[in-house]
Amino acid sequence: MKSTRSGLRAAAALLATAALAATAACGAATATGDAAEQQSDATGAFPRTIAHVMGETEIPARPERVVVLDSGELDDVTLLGIEPVGAVSPHFKSTGGFPDYLASMTENTVDVGPMEEPDLEKIAELAPDLILSSKIRHEALYEDLSAIAPTVFTETTGVAWKENLAVHAEALGLEDEAAEALEAYEAQAAALGTEIEAAYGEMPTVSIVRFVAGPTRLYQKATFSGVILEDVGVARPESQDVDDFALEVGPEQIDLADADLLFVTAADIPENTEQEAAMDNPLWAEMEAVKNDKVFNVADEIWMSGIGIQAARLVLADLANAAGVDLPGAE
């Protein structure tokens, strides 16, 4: 997956040109305190109009009260140093609340209901100046949300997480910060790949199994975690070395998940999934990852639903731990 840094930089250059033209036409503007420092950076100039999947949205001033309606938006906004005033309860949190790995950055964030049906009245009460979501999640609510505050949507989620970060950063006026964070993550992922290959002599195969209500999913390359594994450069088993979302299998096909390193997540309680049936199947015990004690249970809210750089860094840490190497650049 190629970096979106060039796109972010291009947007910054265009904004810089516009800011210089405005200065020449209107003379030097004055401001005080933090606002003056923020507005001095051309990439943070407002007002601005954002082109996105639903059309164009004018954002009159730098957003300070942001509402996010999915977990990827939550990861991106907090990455950029903003605690949202409101956020939905992610679908993977049966007990409510926000992802544990973002707990310190959502202490004052108000729960505005489940992702599937956010509470519009509660959102309006928060008086947001920006709402972020995606067409795939909330297309039907776009007009209602836009009546509350400037609303910016991306097309989808998951595999497009890097492109989505660029859109969110543009809406927030934080393009440089996002580009730098993405560049640092990609450098860390590549360095981890070098460490793993050196330790193994060649790239090991890495498999991802997710137990959900219904058929078990073997996650392929067109997914959030699939992009991360591609950034690292590890190999994938044949069942997952496909530019698609996931292969659904029953317990009698669970051996298709075999690999040198096997990561397992669960999106529901075991009783609602085929996890027990899969692990009780004789094919499970015969897999090399199982025989070699290379099966690792990882957090579903990170590997599947984090959908941002902060979660991606934690995936890298899990991968380094499983491979028995140090994570480059870890603090």
C-alpha positions in Angstrom: 0.0 0.0 0.0 1.6 3.2 -1.1 1.9 6.2 1.3 -0.5 9.0 1.0 2.2 11.5 2.1 2.6 12.9 -1.4 -1.1 13.6 -1.6 -1.1 15.3 1.8 1.9 17.4 0.8 0.3 18.4 -2.5 -2.8 19.6 -0.6 -0.5 21.6 1.7 1.2 23.3 -1.2 -2.1 24.3 -2.8 -3.3 25.7 0.5 -0.1 27.6 0.9 -0.5 29.2 -2.5 -4.0 30.3 -1.6 -2.9 31.7 1.7 -0.2 33.8 0.0 -2.6 35.2 -2.5 -5.0 36.2 0.2 -2.3 37.9 2.1 -1.2 39.9 -1.0 -4.8 41.0 -1.7 -5.9 41.9 1.8 -2.7 42.8 3.6 -1.2 41.2 6.7 -3.7 39.9 9.2 -3.2 40.1 12.9 -4.2 37.7 15.6 -3.3 36.9 19.2 -2.2 34.0 21.3 -2.5 30.4 20.1 -4.8 31.3 17.2 -2.1 33.5 15.6 0.4 30.7 15.8 -2.1 28.2 14.3 -3.2 30.4 11.4 0.4 31.2 10.5 0.8 27.7 9.1 -0.6 27.7 5.6 -1.7 24.1 5.9 -4.0 25.1 8.8 -5.7 28.0 6.9 -9.4 28.4 7.3 -12.1 28.8 6.0 -11.6 25.9 3.6 -13.8 23.8 1.4 -13.3 20.0 1.5 -14.2 17.8 -1.5 -15.3 14.4 -0.4 -17.4 11.4 -1.5 -20.7 13.2 -0.7 -19.8 16.5 -2.4 -18.2 19.6 -0.9 -18.3 20.9 2.6 -17.2 24.3 3.8 -15.5 24.4 7.2 -15.4 28.1 8.3 -12.9 27.8 11.2 -10.4 25.3 12.6 -12.6 22.5 14.2 -12.4 22.2 17.9 -15.6 20.3 18.8 -15.5 17.1 16.7 -17.9 14.2 16.6 -16.8 10.9 15.1 -19.1 8.1 14.1 -16.8 5.1 13.6 -13.7 3.6 15.2 -11.3 4.6 12.4 -12.3 8.3 12.7 -11.8 8.0 16.5 -8.2 6.7 16.0 -7.4 9.4 13.5 -8.7 12.3 15.5 -7.0 11.3 18.7 -3.8 10.6 16.8 -3.8 14.3 15.7 -4.2 15.4 19.3 -8.0 16.1 19.4 -10.3 14.6 22.0 -13.7 14.4 20.3 -16.6 15.8 22.1 -18.7 12.9 21.0 -18.3 9.4 19.5 -20.4 6.3 18.8 -20.1 3.1 20.8 -18.2 0.8 18.5 -20.1 -2.3 17.4 -17.4 -4.5 18.9 -17.9 -3.2 22.4 -20.8 -5.2 23.8 -20.4 -3.5 27.1 -20.4 0.0 25.6 -17.7 2.6 25.8 -14.7 3.3 23.6 -11.7 1.2 22.7 -9.5 0.4 25.6 -6.3 1.4 23.8 -7.8 5.0 23.4 -9.1 5.2 27.0 -6.7 8.0 28.0 -7.7 10.1 25.0 -11.5 9.7 25.4 -12.0 10.5 29.1 -14.3 13.4 28.4 -15.9 12.1 25.2 -19.7 11.7 25.2 -21.2 8.4 23.9 -23.7 9.4 21.2 -25.1 5.9 20.8 -24.3 2.8 18.8 -22.5 3.1 15.5 -25.5 1.5 13.7 -27.9 4.2 15.0 -26.2 7.3 16.4 -28.4 9.7 18.4 -28.8 12.8 16.3 -30.4 14.8 19.1 -27.5 14.0 21.4 -25.0 15.0 18.7 -26.8 18.3 18.1 -26.7 19.0 21.9 -22.9 18.8 21.7 -22.8 21.7 19.2 -20.0 20.2 17.1 -18.2 22.2 14.5 -17.2 19.0 12.5 -18.7 15.5 12.1 -16.7 12.7 10.5 -17.9 9.4 9.2 -18.2 7.3 6.0 -20.7 6.7 3.2 -20.7 3.0 3.9 -21.7 3.6 7.5 -24.1 6.6 7.5 -25.0 7.6 3.9 -28.7 7.8 4.9 -27.9 10.2 7.7 -25.7 12.6 5.7 -28.3 15.3 5.2 -29.4 15.2 8.8 -25.8 15.3 10.1 -25.0 18.2 7.7 -27.9 20.2 9.2 -26.1 19.9 12.5 -22.6 20.8 11.5 -20.1 20.6 8.6 -19.9 16.9 7.8 -17.2 15.1 5.9 -17.4 11.5 4.7 -15.0 9.0 3.3 -16.1 6.3 0.9 -15.5 3.3 3.1 -13.4 2.0 5.9 -10.9 -0.8 6.6 -8.6 -1.1 3.6 -8.8 2.6 2.8 -7.5 3.7 6.3 -4.5 5.6 5.0 -6.5 7.5 2.4 -9.2 8.2 5.1 -6.5 9.7 7.3 -5.7 12.2 4.6 -9.3 13.3 4.4 -9.7 13.7 8.1 -6.4 15.6 8.4 -7.5 18.0 5.6 -10.8 18.7 7.4 -8.9 19.4 10.6 -6.1 21.5 9.0 -3.5 19.0 10.3 -2.1 17.6 7.0 1.6 17.9 8.0 1.0 16.1 11.3 -0.8 13.3 9.6 1.8 12.9 6.9 4.6 12.7 9.5 2.8 10.1 11.5 2.1 8.0 8.5 5.7 8.2 7.3 6.9 7.2 10.8 4.6 4.2 10.9 5.5 3.0 7.4 9.2 3.3 8.3 8.7 1.3 11.5 6.7 -1.4 9.6 9.4 -1.8 7.0 12.1 -2.0 9.6 10.2 -4.6 11.5 10.0 -6.6 8.2 13.8 -6.5 8.0 14.1 -7.7 11.5 11.7 -10.6 11.0 13.3 -11.7 7.8 16.8 -11.7 9.4 15.5 -13.8 12.3 13.8 -16.4 10.1 16.1 -16.4 7.1 13.1 -15.7 5.0 9.7 -14.1 5.5 7.4 -16.3 7.5 3.7 -16.8 6.6 1.2 -15.0 8.8 -2.4 -15.9 9.1 -5.4 -14.1 10.6 -8.5 -15.9 11.8 -11.5 -14.1 13.1 -14.3 -15.9 14.9 -17.7 -14.1 14.3 -21.3 -15.0 14.6 -21.6 -17.2 11.5 -18.8 -18.7 9.4 -15.2 -18.1 10.5 -13.3 -15.5 8.5 -9.8 -15.9 7.2 -8.8 -12.2 6.6 -7.2 -11.5 3.3 -5.2 -8.5 1.9 -8.0 -5.9 1.4 -8.4 -5.3 5.1 -7.0 -3.0 7.7 -4.8 -5.7 9.2 -4.0 -7.0 5.7 -2.5 -3.7 4.7 -0.3 -3.7 7.8 1.0 -7.1 7.1 1.8 -6.0 3.5 3.6 -2.9 4.9 5.8 -5.3 6.9 6.3 -7.6 4.0 5.5 -10.9 5.6 4.1 -13.7 3.5 0.5 -14.9 3.6 -0.9 -18.4 3.3 -2.5 -19.2 0.0 -6.0 -18.8 1.4 -5.3 -15.3 2.4 -2.8 -14.1 -0.3 -5.7 -12.6 -2.2 -6.7 -8.9 -2.9 -10.1 -9.5 -1.2 -11.7 -9.1 2.2 -12.1 -12.5 3.7 -12.6 -16.2 3.0 -15.4 -17.7 5.1 -14.8 -21.3 6.2 -16.5 -23.9 8.4 -14.7 -26.0 11.1 -14.0 -28.7 8.5 -11.9 -26.1 6.5 -10.0 -24.5 9.4 -6.7 -26.0 8.2 -6.7 -23.4 5.4 -5.6 -20.9 8.1 -2.3 -22.7 8.8 0.8 -20.6 8.7 4.1 -20.0 10.6 2.4 -17.4 12.8 -1.4 -17.6 13.4 -3.3 -14.6 15.0 -6.8 -15.2 16.3 -9.4 -12.6 17.2 -13.0 -13.0 18.3 -15.8 -10.5 17.5 -18.4 -12.2 19.7 -18.6 -14.5 22.7 -17.4 -18.0 21.8 -21.0 -19.4 22.2 -22.1 -17.3 19.2 -19.3 -18.4 17.0 -17.8 -21.6 15.6 -14.6 -21.1 17.6 -15.1 -24.2 19.8 -16.1 -26.4 16.9 -13.1 -25.2 14.9 -10.6 -25.8 17.7 -12.1 -29.2 18.5 -11.8 -30.3 14.9 -8.8 -32.7 14.4 -7.6 -30.5 11.6 -6.8 -27.7 14.1 -4.5 -29.9 16.1 -2.7 -30.9 13.0 -1.8 -27.4 11.9 1.9 -26.4 12.1 1.2 -23.2 14.0 -0.7 -25.1 16.6 1.9 -27.9 16.9 4.7 -25.2 17.2 2.8 -23.2 19.8 2.6 -20.2 17.4 -1.1 -19.3 17.8 -1.6 -15.8 19.3 -4.8 -14.4 20.6 -5.0 -10.7 19.9 -7.5 -7.8 20.6 -10.3 -7.6 18.0 -10.7 -3.9 18.7 -7.1 -3.3 17.5 -6.6 -5.8 14.7 -10.0 -5.6 13.2 -11.6 -2.3 14.2 -8.8 0.1 15.1 -8.4 1.2 11.5 -5.8 3.9 12.2 -2.2 4.5 12.9 -2.4 4.1 16.6 -4.0 0.6 16.3 -1.6 -0.2 13.5 1.4 0.4 15.8 -0.1 -2.0 18.3 -0.5 -4.6 15.5 3.2 -4.2 14.8 4.0 -4.7 18.5 2.0 -8.0 18.5 3.7 -9.2 15.3 7.2 -8.4 16.7 6.4 -10.3 19.9 5.1 -13.3 18.0 8.1 -13.3 15.8 10.5 -13.0 18.8 12.1 -9.8 17.6 12.3 -6.3 19.1 10.0 -3.7 17.6 12.2 -1.1 15.9 11.7 2.4 17.3 9.6 1.2 20.3 9.8 3.5 23.3 
